[in-house]
Amino acid sequence: MCVEDERPSSEESSAGQFNPTHSVAEDLYSLLDEVDSESIADEFGIGTHCKKHDFDNHLKIGIFEGISPSDSLAELAEKTATHEQLAYMAGSTFSRRTNDRDYRAVVRLLFELLHTPQLYHQRAVQRKRLNWLNRPVVALDATNLTLTRSVAVASELDEETVIHEIQPTDGGLKLNLAARVDGEHSHPLGVTVTGGDTREPTQFDHLQSDVEVFVDLDSLIRVFDRGYLDYDRFCAMKQRGEDFVTLLRSDARVDILESVQDVDITDEAGTRSVSDQRVELGETGEQFRRIVFEDVDGSEMEYLTTLASSEYDPVEVISIYTLRTVIEMLFRELKQYTNVEQFHSQSLNGVLFELFCTLIGYVLVQWFRQRHPLRGGVPEATRKIRTRWNQSLPSYG
């Protein structure tokens, strides 16, 4: 049965230029105008048997819920009755549609959004802020998302048949992410979701293939931690001419072929030493560059990289790897300021629908921050969006 939701008319907002007379809601959603949600709905059969499928409004409500979580579906329904840019939707309608509609439609919309000229431009602006680094940096990492209720996994052949239930005690879900990290704003670029106990290396290649379709990410540098330690992968990446920086475990098997240089760094904290070496990795026969950083307390960090010593000195390599912390900030912001772990749905499809709506919401918050510079970053931007949803913000800029 199709439930008709009356939709209020609204001014068409510009996705390219901020209009100070627009409400926060209009400006936040303006970038969605660049993506053809109706075509995506048709492609995934959304609303095939319904005269008014209302996918655009459903999507906006899902995004809104992602960045302004409600304690219940009843509270969410009340918000849709009073918040600009949203047409009223009963909690039961939101629940049914979210569980029944193919979550892959939201995935498609997220990736089309990330390919808009506006976000390409935003990434270019952020890249220029690191004037010592003329190449994009992409971090790959994963985080576990807790579940507060069981989630039903339906059969691919029969959606009515539940073949498994993921319990809160099963480790939840794992969000595997590739993100642009060479500026203040971070963009998710590749996303996969697996079981909470899945090892990250199995998703590395999937994330890489997502990143490779971004034309503005030519000659990128990948950074990732010890969780992705895979000698065969490192060799394959080197043979393909792909640059990376990663941490090595202390028990990694390397043969030192040449000591390129030793550098001392002295400041008020004391003197640290950095050793730049050419090594052979294990028994692979492939040569890499290893940088060993020894702190004032004698503890060591070992980095493996394909970056040439003629282009990047040892301290620059370490600085590039340090950009990886931006993806950890992204995970923390998702968990603290969105509903990324507070799903209403009880089906895996519904949970993924909500999750990817939340990721779209996060991207729109970053878009909003670029257009309205705010002290306080994502926390302050999220607070403004929640508290001034129906209001304009002429003082921004």
C-alpha positions, 0 to 999 in steps of 0.5 A, a space after each residue: 500500500 502506498 501512503 501519500 505524503 503532501 509535500 510543501 512547495 519550496 524555492 529552488 536553492 542554488 548548489 553553487 552559491 550561498 544565498 543568505 536568505 535561504 534557511 539552513 535546511 535549504 542550504 544544507 540540501 542544496 547540493 542534492 539538486 546536483 544528483 538525479 535522485 529520481 533516476 536512481 529511484 527508477 533504476 532500483 525499482 523504488 516506487 514501482 508499485 506506488 503512484 507517489 514513491 516520494 524517494 527524495 523526501 524519504 532520502 532527506 528525512 534519512 539524512 536529517 535523522 542521520 545528523 539530528 537523531 531522534 529517540 523514537 520514530 514518533 519523535 522523528 515524525 513530529 519533526 517532519 511536521 515542523 521542519 522546513 524542507 521535509 514533508 510529513 511522514 509517519 514513523 511507520 511509513 519511514 520504517 517500512 520504506 527504509 526496511 523495504 527499499 534497496 539500500 544500494 540506491 542510497 549508496 549510488 546517490 552518495 557516490 554520485 554526490 562525491 563526484 559533483 563538480 562542487 565537491 571536486 572543487 572543495 577537495 582541490 581547495 583543501 589540497 592547496 592548503 598543504 603547500 608543501 604537499 602537491 599530491 592527494 593523500 587517501 587514508 584507509 581504515 576501519 572502525 566497529 559500529 555497535 548495535 543496540 538491537 538484533 538485525 535480521 539478515 534476509 535471504 537474497 532469494 526471498 526477502 521474507 525469509 530470515 537466514 541469520 540475525 546479527 546480535 549486539 554481542 556479535 561485534 556489530 558491524 565494521 565500517 571500512 572506509 577510504 577517505 581524503 585526508 590532505 586537508 581540514 575537511 575529510 571526504 569518504 571516498 570508498 565504503 564497505 560494510 562487513 561483519 564486526 569480526 571481519 579482518 580489514 585486509 579483505 576489504 582493502 582492494 574494494 576500497 582501492 577500486 572505489 578510490 580509483 574512479 575519482 579523476 581528481 585523485 591522480 598520483 595519490 599517496 595511500 596511508 594505512 596502519 599495521 592492520 593492513 600488513 600484507 607483503 604481497 599487496 605491498 609488492 603489487 602496489 609497487 609494481 603498479 607504481 602506487 605510492 604508500 606509507 604504512 607502519 611496520 610491525 616491530 617483528 617485520 622481516 627486512 634486510 637492510 641494504 643501505 643506510 641512506 641517511 641519519 637525521 637528528 631532530 632537536 627541540 624543547 622535548 629533546 633529541 629524536 633520531 630518524 634513520 632512512 634506509 633501503 631494505 628488502 622486504 622479507 623474502 619477496 625480493 622487492 626493495 622498499 624504503 624504511 624510516 625508523 623514528 626513535 623517540 626521546 624515550 627510546 621507543 621506535 616507530 618503523 615506516 615502510 614506503 615507496 616514496 623516493 628519498 629524492 622527493 620526500 625527506 624522512 620527516 616529510 614521509 612521517 608527516 604524510 603518514 600522520 595525516 592518517 589521524 584525520 580518518 580517525 577524527 572522521 570516525 570519532 565525529 561520526 560516532 559522536 555527532 550522528 546516528 551512525 550507531 543508533 539505527 531504528 531499523 531491524 533489518 540489515 537492508 534498513 540499517 544500511 539504508 540509514 547508515 549511508 543516509 548518515 554518510 551523505 549527511 556527514 558529507 553535506 555537513 562538510 559542504 555546509 562548513 565550507 560555505 559557512 566557515 565556523 569555529 568549532 568544526 563539525 561539532 559547531 556546524 552540527 549544532 547550528 544545523 540542529 538548532 537553526 534548521 528553519 532559520 537563515 544565517 546571514 551573519 555567516 561568511 
